[in-house]
């Protein structure tokens, strides 16, 4: 089980429509349950986002850092960490 702190949950609640057409959670508890169901990952750096995509077999060839960080499933938490949610 992943630990999603209040900052991560607030980020997801605020930005969830970048990945989904409608809200999938309305409370921190719902957000946490949803992220657990999706096996969402919190990483500590841009390099870890790259590594995650590489290990997941997602083609990043030719992509630059901005393109990776602008992917719908990548949420910038705002404190240097990123939340990766596979819809």
C-alpha positions, -999 to 999 in steps of 0.1 A, spaced: 0 0 0 12 35 -8 12 63 16 -5 94 2 0 124 24 -24 154 26 -4 174 1 -6 146 -25 -43 141 -19 -50 178 -22 -30 180 -54 -50 151 -69 -84 165 -59 -75 199 -74 -60 186 -107 -79 153 -113 -97 166 -144 -64 168 -163 -67 130 -165 -104 123 -161 -134 140 -178 -152 143 -145 -142 143 -108 -135 108 -96 -131 119 -59 -146 146 -38 -129 141 -4 -94 132 6 -106 98 17 -122 91 -17 -90 104 -34 -68 80 -13 -90 50 -21 -90 59 -58 -52 63 -59 -48 30 -41 -71 13 -66 -50 27 -95 -17 19 -77 -7 55 -82 30 62 -74 46 92 -58 82 99 -69 107 124 -56 121 138 -88 118 143 -125 145 116 -130 122 92 -111 93 101 -134 115 91 -164 126 59 -147 90 50 -139 80 55 -176 110 35 -188 103 6 -164 66 7 -174 76 3 -210 62 37 -220 79 51 -251 97 83 -241 122 83 -270 124 118 -284 104 133 -255 118 161 -235 114 168 -198 85 193 -204 66 167 -225 70 140 -198 59 164 -170 29 176 -191 16 140 -196 -19 138 -183 -10 111 -158 18 131 -142 7 155 -115 32 181 -102 26 181 -64 45 214 -61 72 204 -36 95 186 -60 75 154 -60 52 140 -87 22 118 -86 18 93 -114 -17 80 -120 -25 55 -147 -61 61 -156 
